[in-house]
Amino acid sequence: MVEPINLNKARKARARAAAKSQAAENRVRFGRAKGETMVQKLDAERARRDHDGKKRED
């Protein structure tokens, strides 16, 4: 005789697997390496300092 399955557990397991694959796809598509993040942060800080240095004194 075949073992009965719990349909709620099967549905939830399928949803978890789909969410996991979507998360992996998003990490590849939108994720950035740590080095890229640091470079962007340093560029923004440098641009802010340059901008502040060019302000006129009243």
PDB file of N, CA, C and O in Angstrom:
ATOM      1  N   MET A   1       0.829  -1.171   0.000  1.00  0.00           N
ATOM      2  CA  MET A   1       0.000   0.000   0.000  1.00  0.00           C
ATOM      3  C   MET A   1       0.887   1.253   0.000  1.00  0.00           C
ATOM      4  O   MET A   1       1.963   1.256   0.597  1.00  0.00           O
ATOM      5  N   VAL A   2       0.436   2.291  -0.658  1.00  0.00           N
ATOM      6  CA  VAL A   2       1.199   3.528  -0.786  1.00  0.00           C
ATOM      7  C   VAL A   2       1.026   4.365   0.470  1.00  0.00           C
ATOM      8  O   VAL A   2      -0.064   4.461   1.034  1.00  0.00           O
ATOM      9  N   GLU A   3       2.109   4.956   0.884  1.00  0.00           N
ATOM     10  CA  GLU A   3       2.089   5.811   2.071  1.00  0.00           C
ATOM     11  C   GLU A   3       1.383   7.131   1.738  1.00  0.00           C
ATOM     12  O   GLU A   3       1.734   7.774   0.748  1.00  0.00           O
ATOM     13  N   PRO A   4       0.412   7.542   2.527  1.00  0.00           N
ATOM     14  CA  PRO A   4      -0.274   8.815   2.249  1.00  0.00           C
ATOM     15  C   PRO A   4       0.656   9.996   2.524  1.00  0.00           C
ATOM     16  O   PRO A   4       1.519   9.930   3.400  1.00  0.00           O
ATOM     17  N   ILE A   5       0.469  11.071   1.767  1.00  0.00           N
ATOM     18  CA  ILE A   5       1.297  12.261   1.964  1.00  0.00           C
ATOM     19  C   ILE A   5       0.426  13.397   2.482  1.00  0.00           C
ATOM     20  O   ILE A   5      -0.768  13.477   2.193  1.00  0.00           O
ATOM     21  N   ASN A   6       1.046  14.250   3.237  1.00  0.00           N
ATOM     22  CA  ASN A   6       0.359  15.423   3.759  1.00  0.00           C
ATOM     23  C   ASN A   6       0.469  16.515   2.693  1.00  0.00           C
ATOM     24  O   ASN A   6       1.568  16.982   2.394  1.00  0.00           O
ATOM     25  N   LEU A   7      -0.655  16.918   2.127  1.00  0.00           N
ATOM     26  CA  LEU A   7      -0.642  17.896   1.043  1.00  0.00           C
ATOM     27  C   LEU A   7      -0.176  19.268   1.503  1.00  0.00           C
ATOM     28  O   LEU A   7       0.448  19.994   0.729  1.00  0.00           O
ATOM     29  N   ASN A   8      -0.461  19.636   2.732  1.00  0.00           N
ATOM     30  CA  ASN A   8       0.021  20.918   3.244  1.00  0.00           C
ATOM     31  C   ASN A   8       1.542  20.947   3.292  1.00  0.00           C
ATOM     32  O   ASN A   8       2.161  21.934   2.895  1.00  0.00           O
ATOM     33  N   LYS A   9       2.145  19.859   3.781  1.00  0.00           N
ATOM     34  CA  LYS A   9       3.607  19.802   3.846  1.00  0.00           C
ATOM     35  C   LYS A   9       4.224  19.816   2.452  1.00  0.00           C
ATOM     36  O   LYS A   9       5.249  20.460   2.232  1.00  0.00           O
ATOM     37  N   ALA A  10       3.605  19.111   1.517  1.00  0.00           N
ATOM     38  CA  ALA A  10       4.121  19.087   0.151  1.00  0.00           C
ATOM     39  C   ALA A  10       4.025  20.470  -0.485  1.00  0.00           C
ATOM     40  O   ALA A  10       4.950  20.905  -1.171  1.00  0.00           O
ATOM     41  N   ARG A  11       2.914  21.158  -0.261  1.00  0.00           N
ATOM     42  CA  ARG A  11       2.728  22.499  -0.822  1.00  0.00           C
ATOM     43  C   ARG A  11       3.738  23.479  -0.233  1.00  0.00           C
ATOM     44  O   ARG A  11       4.326  24.280  -0.959  1.00  0.00           O
ATOM     45  N   LYS A  12       3.937  23.415   1.070  1.00  0.00           N
ATOM     46  CA  LYS A  12       4.880  24.312   1.730  1.00  0.00           C
ATOM     47  C   LYS A  12       6.319  24.012   1.315  1.00  0.00           C
ATOM     48  O   LYS A  12       7.121  24.930   1.145  1.00  0.00           O
ATOM     49  N   ALA A  13       6.643  22.737   1.154  1.00  0.00           N
ATOM     50  CA  ALA A  13       7.991  22.372   0.714  1.00  0.00           C
ATOM     51  C   ALA A  13       8.246  22.880  -0.695  1.00  0.00           C
ATOM     52  O   ALA A  13       9.342  23.354  -0.993  1.00  0.00           O
ATOM     53  N   ARG A  14       7.254  22.788  -1.558  1.00  0.00           N
ATOM     54  CA  ARG A  14       7.397  23.288  -2.930  1.00  0.00           C
ATOM     55  C   ARG A  14       7.571  24.808  -2.915  1.00  0.00           C
ATOM     56  O   ARG A  14       8.368  25.346  -3.684  1.00  0.00           O
ATOM     57  N   ALA A  15       6.831  25.503  -2.045  1.00  0.00           N
ATOM     58  CA  ALA A  15       6.952  26.963  -1.939  1.00  0.00           C
ATOM     59  C   ALA A  15       8.322  27.364  -1.410  1.00  0.00           C
ATOM     60  O   ALA A  15       8.908  28.340  -1.877  1.00  0.00           O
ATOM     61  N   ARG A  16       8.840  26.609  -0.430  1.00  0.00           N
ATOM     62  CA  ARG A  16      10.172  26.907   0.101  1.00  0.00           C
ATOM     63  C   ARG A  16      11.241  26.722  -0.961  1.00  0.00           C
ATOM     64  O   ARG A  16      12.165  27.528  -1.064  1.00  0.00           O
ATOM     65  N   ALA A  17      11.119  25.658  -1.754  1.00  0.00           N
ATOM     66  CA  ALA A  17      12.096  25.405  -2.808  1.00  0.00           C
ATOM     67  C   ALA A  17      12.056  26.515  -3.859  1.00  0.00           C
ATOM     68  O   ALA A  17      13.099  26.945  -4.352  1.00  0.00           O
ATOM     69  N   ALA A  18      10.857  26.975  -4.196  1.00  0.00           N
ATOM     70  CA  ALA A  18      10.727  28.055  -5.181  1.00  0.00           C
ATOM     71  C   ALA A  18      11.330  29.350  -4.635  1.00  0.00           C
ATOM     72  O   ALA A  18      12.011  30.071  -5.365  1.00  0.00           O
ATOM     73  N   ALA A  19      11.087  29.647  -3.361  1.00  0.00           N
ATOM     74  CA  ALA A  19      11.635  30.855  -2.752  1.00  0.00           C
ATOM     75  C   ALA A  19      13.155  30.787  -2.688  1.00  0.00           C
ATOM     76  O   ALA A  19      13.840  31.790  -2.889  1.00  0.00           O
ATOM     77  N   LYS A  20      13.674  29.598  -2.407  1.00  0.00           N
ATOM     78  CA  LYS A  20      15.125  29.428  -2.338  1.00  0.00           C
ATOM     79  C   LYS A  20      15.782  29.652  -3.695  1.00  0.00           C
ATOM     80  O   LYS A  20      16.829  30.293  -3.781  1.00  0.00           O
ATOM     81  N   SER A  21      15.173  29.128  -4.751  1.00  0.00           N
ATOM     82  CA  SER A  21      15.737  29.324  -6.080  1.00  0.00           C
ATOM     83  C   SER A  21      15.611  30.781  -6.506  1.00  0.00           C
ATOM     84  O   SER A  21      16.506  31.302  -7.172  1.00  0.00           O
ATOM     85  N   GLN A  22      14.517  31.451  -6.136  1.00  0.00           N
ATOM     86  CA  GLN A  22      14.352  32.874  -6.451  1.00  0.00           C
ATOM     87  C   GLN A  22      15.406  33.704  -5.717  1.00  0.00           C
ATOM     88  O   GLN A  22      15.951  34.650  -6.286  1.00  0.00           O
ATOM     89  N   ALA A  23      15.694  33.364  -4.477  1.00  0.00           N
ATOM     90  CA  ALA A  23      16.702  34.083  -3.703  1.00  0.00           C
ATOM     91  C   ALA A  23      18.082  33.916  -4.326  1.00  0.00           C
ATOM     92  O   ALA A  23      18.850  34.876  -4.396  1.00  0.00           O
ATOM     93  N   ALA A  24      18.400  32.719  -4.773  1.00  0.00           N
ATOM     94  CA  ALA A  24      19.689  32.489  -5.420  1.00  0.00           C
ATOM     95  C   ALA A  24      19.805  33.298  -6.705  1.00  0.00           C
ATOM     96  O   ALA A  24      20.863  33.855  -6.999  1.00  0.00           O
ATOM     97  N   GLU A  25      18.736  33.363  -7.456  1.00  0.00           N
ATOM     98  CA  GLU A  25      18.733  34.150  -8.693  1.00  0.00           C
ATOM     99  C   GLU A  25      18.913  35.636  -8.384  1.00  0.00           C
ATOM    100  O   GLU A  25      19.645  36.334  -9.087  1.00  0.00           O
ATOM    101  N   ASN A  26      18.251  36.115  -7.342  1.00  0.00           N
ATOM    102  CA  ASN A  26      18.379  37.523  -6.965  1.00  0.00           C
ATOM    103  C   ASN A  26      19.780  37.854  -6.468  1.00  0.00           C
ATOM    104  O   ASN A  26      20.284  38.948  -6.725  1.00  0.00           O
ATOM    105  N   ARG A  27      20.418  36.918  -5.758  1.00  0.00           N
ATOM    106  CA  ARG A  27      21.788  37.163  -5.301  1.00  0.00           C
ATOM    107  C   ARG A  27      22.714  37.348  -6.486  1.00  0.00           C
ATOM    108  O   ARG A  27      23.598  38.205  -6.461  1.00  0.00           O
ATOM    109  N   VAL A  28      22.517  36.553  -7.518  1.00  0.00           N
ATOM    110  CA  VAL A  28      23.366  36.674  -8.704  1.00  0.00           C
ATOM    111  C   VAL A  28      23.053  37.968  -9.442  1.00  0.00           C
ATOM    112  O   VAL A  28      23.963  38.659  -9.901  1.00  0.00           O
ATOM    113  N   ARG A  29      21.785  38.295  -9.558  1.00  0.00           N
ATOM    114  CA  ARG A  29      21.378  39.446 -10.362  1.00  0.00           C
ATOM    115  C   ARG A  29      21.694  40.773  -9.678  1.00  0.00           C
ATOM    116  O   ARG A  29      22.199  41.688 -10.328  1.00  0.00           O
ATOM    117  N   PHE A  30      21.410  40.898  -8.388  1.00  0.00           N
ATOM    118  CA  PHE A  30      21.503  42.182  -7.713  1.00  0.00           C
ATOM    119  C   PHE A  30      22.657  42.290  -6.721  1.00  0.00           C
ATOM    120  O   PHE A  30      22.973  43.392  -6.273  1.00  0.00           O
ATOM    121  N   GLY A  31      23.278  41.200  -6.377  1.00  0.00           N
ATOM    122  CA  GLY A  31      24.323  41.228  -5.373  1.00  0.00           C
ATOM    123  C   GLY A  31      25.591  41.871  -5.887  1.00  0.00           C
ATOM    124  O   GLY A  31      25.899  41.808  -7.077  1.00  0.00           O
ATOM    125  N   ARG A  32      26.316  42.484  -4.985  1.00  0.00           N
ATOM    126  CA  ARG A  32      27.597  43.085  -5.337  1.00  0.00           C
ATOM    127  C   ARG A  32      28.655  42.503  -4.413  1.00  0.00           C
ATOM    128  O   ARG A  32      28.375  42.119  -3.277  1.00  0.00           O
ATOM    129  N   ALA A  33      29.858  42.447  -4.921  1.00  0.00           N
ATOM    130  CA  ALA A  33      30.965  41.957  -4.121  1.00  0.00           C
ATOM    131  C   ALA A  33      31.319  43.004  -3.067  1.00  0.00           C
ATOM    132  O   ALA A  33      31.000  44.183  -3.223  1.00  0.00           O
ATOM    133  N   LYS A  34      31.966  42.575  -2.014  1.00  0.00           N
ATOM    134  CA  LYS A  34      32.337  43.483  -0.939  1.00  0.00           C
ATOM    135  C   LYS A  34      33.266  44.576  -1.439  1.00  0.00           C
ATOM    136  O   LYS A  34      33.151  45.730  -1.024  1.00  0.00           O
ATOM    137  N   GLY A  35      34.174  44.226  -2.316  1.00  0.00           N
ATOM    138  CA  GLY A  35      35.097  45.212  -2.874  1.00  0.00           C
ATOM    139  C   GLY A  35      34.373  46.289  -3.663  1.00  0.00           C
ATOM    140  O   GLY A  35      34.709  47.469  -3.563  1.00  0.00           O
ATOM    141  N   GLU A  36      33.385  45.887  -4.445  1.00  0.00           N
ATOM    142  CA  GLU A  36      32.620  46.865  -5.223  1.00  0.00           C
ATOM    143  C   GLU A  36      31.872  47.819  -4.304  1.00  0.00           C
ATOM    144  O   GLU A  36      31.786  49.014  -4.585  1.00  0.00           O
ATOM    145  N   THR A  37      31.331  47.300  -3.210  1.00  0.00           N
ATOM    146  CA  THR A  37      30.614  48.133  -2.256  1.00  0.00           C
ATOM    147  C   THR A  37      31.558  49.137  -1.613  1.00  0.00           C
ATOM    148  O   THR A  37      31.210  50.309  -1.463  1.00  0.00           O
ATOM    149  N   MET A  38      32.746  48.690  -1.234  1.00  0.00           N
ATOM    150  CA  MET A  38      33.720  49.588  -0.605  1.00  0.00           C
ATOM    151  C   MET A  38      34.173  50.668  -1.581  1.00  0.00           C
ATOM    152  O   MET A  38      34.315  51.829  -1.197  1.00  0.00           O
ATOM    153  N   VAL A  39      34.401  50.296  -2.834  1.00  0.00           N
ATOM    154  CA  VAL A  39      34.822  51.270  -3.833  1.00  0.00           C
ATOM    155  C   VAL A  39      33.751  52.335  -4.007  1.00  0.00           C
ATOM    156  O   VAL A  39      34.063  53.525  -4.072  1.00  0.00           O
ATOM    157  N   GLN A  40      32.505  51.924  -4.083  1.00  0.00           N
ATOM    158  CA  GLN A  40      31.422  52.889  -4.240  1.00  0.00           C
ATOM    159  C   GLN A  40      31.335  53.810  -3.024  1.00  0.00           C
ATOM    160  O   GLN A  40      31.122  55.013  -3.174  1.00  0.00           O
ATOM    161  N   LYS A  41      31.497  53.255  -1.822  1.00  0.00           N
ATOM    162  CA  LYS A  41      31.441  54.063  -0.610  1.00  0.00           C
ATOM    163  C   LYS A  41      32.589  55.078  -0.580  1.00  0.00           C
ATOM    164  O   LYS A  41      32.388  56.236  -0.215  1.00  0.00           O
ATOM    165  N   LEU A  42      33.789  54.639  -0.965  1.00  0.00           N
ATOM    166  CA  LEU A  42      34.934  55.547  -0.979  1.00  0.00           C
ATOM    167  C   LEU A  42      34.765  56.641  -2.025  1.00  0.00           C
ATOM    168  O   LEU A  42      35.125  57.790  -1.772  1.00  0.00           O
ATOM    169  N   ASP A  43      34.225  56.309  -3.193  1.00  0.00           N
ATOM    170  CA  ASP A  43      33.979  57.306  -4.228  1.00  0.00           C
ATOM    171  C   ASP A  43      32.967  58.341  -3.756  1.00  0.00           C
ATOM    172  O   ASP A  43      33.141  59.534  -4.006  1.00  0.00           O
ATOM    173  N   ALA A  44      31.924  57.906  -3.085  1.00  0.00           N
ATOM    174  CA  ALA A  44      30.917  58.837  -2.574  1.00  0.00           C
ATOM    175  C   ALA A  44      31.513  59.755  -1.520  1.00  0.00           C
ATOM    176  O   ALA A  44      31.218  60.950  -1.502  1.00  0.00           O
ATOM    177  N   GLU A  45      32.343  59.215  -0.651  1.00  0.00           N
ATOM    178  CA  GLU A  45      32.992  60.026   0.391  1.00  0.00           C
ATOM    179  C   GLU A  45      33.939  61.039  -0.251  1.00  0.00           C
ATOM    180  O   GLU A  45      33.977  62.195   0.169  1.00  0.00           O
ATOM    181  N   ARG A  46      34.697  60.626  -1.252  1.00  0.00           N
ATOM    182  CA  ARG A  46      35.612  61.531  -1.948  1.00  0.00           C
ATOM    183  C   ARG A  46      34.830  62.649  -2.644  1.00  0.00           C
ATOM    184  O   ARG A  46      35.235  63.810  -2.595  1.00  0.00           O
ATOM    185  N   ALA A  47      33.730  62.310  -3.282  1.00  0.00           N
ATOM    186  CA  ALA A  47      32.910  63.314  -3.955  1.00  0.00           C
ATOM    187  C   ALA A  47      32.318  64.295  -2.941  1.00  0.00           C
ATOM    188  O   ALA A  47      32.243  65.493  -3.213  1.00  0.00           O
ATOM    189  N   ARG A  48      31.900  63.801  -1.783  1.00  0.00           N
ATOM    190  CA  ARG A  48      31.357  64.685  -0.756  1.00  0.00           C
ATOM    191  C   ARG A  48      32.427  65.653  -0.254  1.00  0.00           C
ATOM    192  O   ARG A  48      32.161  66.843  -0.086  1.00  0.00           O
ATOM    193  N   ARG A  49      33.640  65.141  -0.013  1.00  0.00           N
ATOM    194  CA  ARG A  49      34.726  66.007   0.451  1.00  0.00           C
ATOM    195  C   ARG A  49      35.079  67.046  -0.598  1.00  0.00           C
ATOM    196  O   ARG A  49      35.297  68.208  -0.257  1.00  0.00           O
ATOM    197  N   ASP A  50      35.142  66.659  -1.867  1.00  0.00           N
ATOM    198  CA  ASP A  50      35.437  67.614  -2.945  1.00  0.00           C
ATOM    199  C   ASP A  50      34.379  68.692  -3.009  1.00  0.00           C
ATOM    200  O   ASP A  50      34.689  69.873  -3.168  1.00  0.00           O
ATOM    201  N   HIS A  51      33.126  68.282  -2.884  1.00  0.00           N
ATOM    202  CA  HIS A  51      32.032  69.245  -2.938  1.00  0.00           C
ATOM    203  C   HIS A  51      32.093  70.204  -1.761  1.00  0.00           C
ATOM    204  O   HIS A  51      31.909  71.408  -1.939  1.00  0.00           O
ATOM    205  N   ASP A  52      32.346  69.693  -0.561  1.00  0.00           N
ATOM    206  CA  ASP A  52      32.445  70.547   0.611  1.00  0.00           C
ATOM    207  C   ASP A  52      33.633  71.489   0.511  1.00  0.00           C
ATOM    208  O   ASP A  52      33.566  72.621   0.990  1.00  0.00           O
ATOM    209  N   GLY A  53      34.715  71.040  -0.102  1.00  0.00           N
ATOM    210  CA  GLY A  53      35.915  71.867  -0.242  1.00  0.00           C
ATOM    211  C   GLY A  53      35.736  73.004  -1.219  1.00  0.00           C
ATOM    212  O   GLY A  53      36.500  73.968  -1.176  1.00  0.00           O
ATOM    213  N   LYS A  54      34.774  72.929  -2.081  1.00  0.00           N
ATOM    214  CA  LYS A  54      34.557  73.963  -3.096  1.00  0.00           C
ATOM    215  C   LYS A  54      33.470  74.952  -2.700  1.00  0.00           C
ATOM    216  O   LYS A  54      33.119  75.830  -3.489  1.00  0.00           O
ATOM    217  N   LYS A  55      32.934  74.824  -1.493  1.00  0.00           N
ATOM    218  CA  LYS A  55      31.925  75.760  -1.037  1.00  0.00           C
ATOM    219  C   LYS A  55      32.565  77.107  -0.736  1.00  0.00           C
ATOM    220  O   LYS A  55      33.706  77.188  -0.281  1.00  0.00           O
ATOM    221  N   ARG A  56      31.808  78.151  -0.999  1.00  0.00           N
ATOM    222  CA  ARG A  56      32.320  79.484  -0.719  1.00  0.00           C
ATOM    223  C   ARG A  56      32.005  79.857   0.723  1.00  0.00           C
ATOM    224  O   ARG A  56      30.985  79.452   1.282  1.00  0.00           O
ATOM    225  N   GLU A  57      32.888  80.623   1.298  1.00  0.00           N
ATOM    226  CA  GLU A  57      32.690  81.140   2.663  1.00  0.00           C
ATOM    227  C   GLU A  57      31.942  82.464   2.547  1.00  0.00           C
ATOM    228  O   GLU A  57      32.245  83.277   1.673  1.00  0.00           O
ATOM    229  N   ASP A  58      30.981  82.679   3.412  1.00  0.00           N
ATOM    230  CA  ASP A  58      30.260  83.963   3.401  1.00  0.00           C
ATOM    231  C   ASP A  58      30.842  84.900   4.427  1.00  0.00           C
ATOM    232  O   ASP A  58      30.371  86.029   4.570  1.00  0.00           O
TER     233      ASP A  58
END
